[in-house]
Amino acid sequence: MKISLGLALIAPLALTGCIASAVGTVVTAPVKIVSKGVDLATTSQSEADENRGRAMRKAEERLGKLQRQRDKALRKCDDGDDDACEQARDIQEQIDEERDRVM
């Protein structure tokens, strides 16, 4: 008898905790959903810095490739290849455009 009386007194208190926990979960769920959406929709400063750094490295790679192509064309131009001279001028224009885009 004493055990069942004790359980009868403790059970409502235990259930109150479960109910409160469930209510808390239901109440905070919309807030968590909205905050997750905001996190997905926005870019943190560190992510922005990483993206900017990645873009700068790619631009530097493109510039390096164009400069190597221009130098090769200039060497051919120095050997008397008129087409290579024109190609070197075209590549230089691309280099100038790329630098303007990066700045």
Stockholm file with secondary structure:
# STOCKHOLM 1.0

chainA/1-103         MKISLGLALIAPLALTGCIASAVGTVVTAPVKIVSKGVDLATTSQSEADENRGRAMRKAEERLGKLQRQRDKALRKCDDGDDDACEQARDIQEQIDEERDRVM
#=GR chainA/1-103 SS CHHHHHHHHHHHHHHHHHHHHHHHHHHHHHHHHHHHHHHHHSCCHHHHHHHHHHHHHHHHHHHHHHHHHHHHHHHHHHTTCHHHHHHHHHHHHHHHHHHHHHC
#=GC SS_cons         CHHHHHHHHHHHHHHHHHHHHHHHHHHHHHHHHHHHHHHHHSCCHHHHHHHHHHHHHHHHHHHHHHHHHHHHHHHHHHTTCHHHHHHHHHHHHHHHHHHHHHC
//
